Amino acid sequence: MKNSIIINNQLINYYAFNEGRGQPLVFLHGWRAQGLVWRDVAARLSESRDFAIYLLDLPGFGGSTLPKTPFHVQDYTNLISGFIEKLDLGKVILIGHSFGGRIATKLAAQKPELVEKLILVDSAGLMTNKKSGGLKFLAKMVKPLFRPKFMKGLREKIYQKIGAEDYTATPNLKETFLKVINEDLSGYLPKVSQPTLIIWGENDKTTPLGDAKIMKAKIKNSQLVVFENAGHSCFLDKPKEFCDELIRFIK
């Protein structure tokens, strides 16, 4: 089940269920997570043996190595396309949560020959809310003016206030994080031609429901499903409902 592969000079750890036995599903996790966050979903889906399931640890997370240089979203996108091509998976169903949704969106728009259907789960990628504005300010906070040691206490207070826990919790990926969150992917949404399912938690505070509605409006062939009493990780809050929607959409 646990495997590793070299893609673009990066060691990538991944987990495979029913490998080579059905429609390939590639799952991309969110920031600070790893491939096994999808474990319960994979277990439910693999029971039917209709799907070959791949859970990747993105570079810098889980068992995959840190990027050798700070990554942009495009670097992650190139890595996933390389993974699909190297394993000769053909056209896949691509599922991305939060940060993983950024990568999935860009890949679907750029390489439709690799993606049959797209599923975005509480996806990041838009810069439409107050938190996004705070994260733009965060980029300025790492400039030389704010680097002296006596500024550390002030920096930490501001990071907490603007909701930048992801930045402080991944010190080895700080530059990558800034590059990722400062790219607005709204221009890629109209370029997504695949059938797309957008699944969201009603109470998501990280990527609010308004973002889902924008994605629904900009992606032509898309549908939106909202789970009540669910937050940013709606697939963990509502695993059965999530799998039911996934299977319904795929089949």
C-alpha positions as CSV (number, residue, x, y, z in Angstrom):
1,M,0.0,0.0,0.0
2,K,2.8,2.5,0.9
3,N,5.0,3.4,-2.1
4,S,7.6,6.0,-3.2
5,I,8.6,7.4,-6.5
6,I,10.9,10.1,-7.9
7,I,9.2,12.8,-9.8
8,N,11.1,15.9,-11.0
9,N,13.9,15.0,-8.6
10,Q,11.6,14.9,-5.6
11,L,10.9,11.8,-3.6
12,I,7.2,11.4,-3.4
13,N,5.5,9.1,-0.9
14,Y,2.0,7.8,-1.8
15,Y,-0.5,5.2,-0.8
16,A,-2.3,3.0,-3.3
17,F,-5.5,1.0,-2.9
18,N,-6.7,-1.5,-5.6
19,E,-3.8,-0.3,-7.8
20,G,-4.5,-1.0,-11.5
21,R,-8.0,-2.4,-10.9
22,G,-10.4,0.4,-11.8
23,Q,-10.9,4.1,-12.5
24,P,-7.9,6.0,-11.0
25,L,-8.7,8.5,-8.3
26,V,-5.9,10.8,-7.2
27,F,-6.4,12.6,-3.9
28,L,-4.5,15.8,-2.9
29,H,-4.5,16.9,0.7
30,G,-4.5,20.4,2.3
31,W,-1.7,22.4,3.9
32,R,-0.3,20.8,7.1
33,A,-2.0,17.5,6.2
34,Q,-0.8,14.3,4.4
35,G,-2.2,11.7,2.1
36,L,-3.5,9.5,4.9
37,V,-6.0,12.2,5.9
38,W,-8.1,10.6,3.1
39,R,-7.7,7.1,4.7
40,D,-11.3,6.6,5.8
41,V,-12.6,7.9,2.4
42,A,-10.2,5.5,0.6
43,A,-11.3,2.6,2.8
44,R,-15.0,3.2,2.0
45,L,-14.4,3.6,-1.8
46,S,-12.0,0.7,-2.1
47,E,-14.6,-1.8,-0.9
48,S,-16.3,-1.8,-4.3
49,R,-13.0,-2.3,-6.1
50,D,-14.3,0.0,-8.9
51,F,-11.6,2.5,-8.2
52,A,-7.8,2.5,-8.1
53,I,-7.0,5.0,-5.3
54,Y,-3.9,7.1,-4.9
55,L,-3.2,9.3,-1.8
56,L,-0.2,11.5,-2.3
57,D,2.0,13.2,0.3
58,L,2.8,16.5,-1.3
59,P,6.4,17.7,-1.1
60,G,7.2,18.9,2.4
61,F,4.4,16.8,4.0
62,G,4.1,13.3,5.3
63,G,6.8,11.0,3.9
64,S,7.7,13.2,0.9
65,T,10.9,15.2,0.9
66,L,11.0,19.0,1.3
67,P,11.1,21.0,-2.0
68,K,14.8,21.7,-2.8
69,T,13.8,25.3,-3.5
70,P,10.6,27.2,-2.6
71,F,7.7,25.9,-4.7
72,H,5.0,27.8,-6.6
73,V,1.6,26.2,-7.2
74,Q,2.9,25.5,-10.7
75,D,5.7,23.3,-9.3
76,Y,3.2,21.2,-7.4
77,T,1.0,21.1,-10.6
78,N,4.0,19.8,-12.6
79,L,4.7,17.2,-10.0
80,I,1.2,15.8,-10.0
81,S,1.1,15.7,-13.8
82,G,4.4,13.9,-13.7
83,F,3.0,11.4,-11.2
84,I,0.0,10.6,-13.4
85,E,2.2,10.2,-16.5
86,K,4.9,8.1,-14.8
87,L,2.4,5.7,-13.4
88,D,0.6,5.6,-16.8
89,L,-2.8,6.3,-15.1
90,G,-4.4,7.8,-18.2
91,K,-7.2,10.2,-17.4
92,V,-7.9,10.4,-13.7
93,I,-10.5,11.7,-11.3
94,L,-8.7,14.4,-9.5
95,I,-9.8,15.3,-5.9
96,G,-8.3,18.3,-4.1
97,H,-9.0,19.6,-0.6
98,S,-8.1,23.2,0.3
99,F,-4.4,23.7,-0.8
100,G,-4.8,20.5,-2.9
101,G,-7.7,22.1,-4.6
102,R,-5.4,24.9,-5.8
103,I,-3.2,22.3,-7.5
104,A,-6.1,20.3,-8.9
105,T,-7.7,23.4,-10.4
106,K,-4.6,24.5,-12.2
107,L,-3.8,21.0,-13.5
108,A,-7.3,20.5,-14.8
109,A,-7.2,23.8,-16.6
110,Q,-3.7,23.3,-18.1
111,K,-3.8,19.6,-18.9
112,P,-7.3,18.4,-19.6
113,E,-5.9,15.3,-21.3
114,L,-4.9,14.0,-17.8
115,V,-8.1,14.9,-15.9
116,E,-11.5,13.3,-16.7
117,K,-13.4,14.8,-13.8
118,L,-12.5,17.3,-11.1
119,I,-13.7,17.4,-7.5
120,L,-12.9,20.5,-5.4
121,V,-13.4,20.1,-1.6
122,D,-13.4,23.3,0.5
123,S,-10.9,24.5,-2.1
124,A,-8.5,27.4,-1.7
125,G,-7.4,29.5,-4.7
126,L,-9.4,32.7,-4.5
127,M,-8.4,36.0,-2.8
128,T,-11.8,37.3,-2.0
129,N,-12.0,37.4,1.8
130,K,-10.5,39.3,4.7
131,K,-8.2,36.4,5.6
132,S,-6.6,36.6,2.1
133,G,-6.0,40.3,2.7
134,G,-4.2,39.4,5.9
135,L,-2.1,36.9,4.2
136,K,-1.1,39.4,1.6
137,F,0.1,41.6,4.5
138,L,1.9,38.6,5.8
139,A,4.2,38.6,2.8
140,K,5.3,42.1,3.8
141,M,5.9,40.9,7.3
142,V,8.9,38.8,6.2
143,K,10.7,41.7,4.6
144,P,13.9,43.0,6.3
145,L,12.1,45.8,8.2
146,F,10.3,43.1,10.3
147,R,13.2,40.6,10.6
148,P,15.1,42.0,13.7
149,K,14.9,39.8,16.8
150,F,13.2,42.5,18.8
151,M,10.3,42.4,16.3
152,K,9.6,38.7,17.0
153,G,6.9,39.3,19.6
154,L,5.1,41.7,17.4
155,R,5.3,39.4,14.4
156,E,3.8,36.5,16.4
157,K,0.9,38.6,17.6
158,I,0.1,39.8,14.1
159,Y,0.4,36.3,12.7
160,Q,-2.2,35.1,15.2
161,K,-4.5,38.0,14.5
162,I,-4.6,37.5,10.7
163,G,-5.0,33.7,11.0
164,A,-1.5,32.8,9.7
165,E,-1.2,29.6,11.8
166,D,-0.3,27.6,8.6
167,Y,2.7,29.9,8.1
168,T,4.1,29.6,11.6
169,A,3.3,25.8,11.8
170,T,5.4,24.9,8.8
171,P,8.7,26.8,9.3
172,N,10.6,24.8,6.6
173,L,7.9,25.8,4.0
174,K,7.5,29.5,4.8
175,E,8.6,30.8,1.5
176,T,6.6,28.2,-0.4
177,F,3.6,29.1,1.6
178,L,3.9,32.8,0.7
179,K,4.3,31.9,-3.0
180,V,1.2,29.6,-2.9
181,I,-1.2,31.9,-1.0
182,N,-0.4,35.0,-3.0
183,E,-1.5,33.4,-6.3
184,D,-5.1,34.1,-7.3
185,L,-6.4,31.2,-9.4
186,S,-9.7,32.8,-10.4
187,G,-8.5,33.2,-13.9
188,Y,-8.1,29.5,-14.3
189,L,-11.6,28.6,-13.3
190,P,-13.3,29.4,-16.7
191,K,-10.6,27.3,-18.4
192,V,-11.7,24.2,-16.5
193,S,-13.7,22.2,-19.1
194,Q,-14.2,18.9,-17.2
195,P,-17.3,18.0,-15.3
196,T,-16.7,19.4,-11.8
197,L,-18.1,18.6,-8.4
198,I,-17.7,21.3,-5.7
199,I,-18.2,20.0,-2.2
200,W,-18.2,22.4,0.8
201,G,-18.9,22.6,4.5
202,E,-21.6,25.1,5.4
203,N,-19.6,26.3,8.4
204,D,-16.2,26.6,6.7
205,K,-14.3,29.5,8.2
206,T,-11.1,29.0,6.3
207,T,-12.5,29.1,2.7
208,P,-16.0,30.5,3.2
209,L,-19.0,29.2,1.3
210,G,-19.0,32.4,-0.8
211,D,-15.8,31.1,-2.5
212,A,-17.7,27.9,-3.5
213,K,-20.4,29.9,-5.1
214,I,-17.8,31.9,-7.1
215,M,-16.2,28.7,-8.3
216,K,-19.6,27.3,-9.3
217,A,-20.4,30.4,-11.3
218,K,-17.0,30.5,-13.1
219,I,-16.6,26.7,-13.9
220,K,-19.2,26.1,-16.6
221,N,-19.8,22.4,-16.2
222,S,-20.0,22.3,-12.4
223,Q,-22.4,21.5,-9.5
224,L,-22.2,22.5,-5.9
225,V,-23.1,20.3,-2.9
226,V,-23.1,21.9,0.6
227,F,-23.0,19.8,3.8
228,E,-24.8,21.2,6.8
229,N,-23.0,21.1,10.2
230,A,-19.7,20.6,8.5
231,G,-16.5,22.8,8.4
232,H,-13.4,23.2,6.4
233,S,-12.7,19.4,6.3
234,C,-16.2,18.3,5.3
235,F,-15.0,14.9,4.1
236,L,-14.0,14.2,7.7
237,D,-17.1,15.7,9.2
238,K,-19.4,13.8,6.8
239,P,-17.5,10.8,5.5
240,K,-20.5,8.7,4.4
241,E,-22.3,11.6,2.7
242,F,-19.0,12.7,1.1
243,C,-18.4,9.2,-0.4
244,D,-22.0,8.9,-1.6
245,E,-21.7,12.2,-3.5
246,L,-18.4,11.2,-4.9
247,I,-19.7,7.9,-6.2
248,R,-22.8,9.5,-7.6
249,F,-20.8,12.1,-9.5
250,I,-18.3,9.7,-10.9
251,K,-20.7,7.1,-12.0
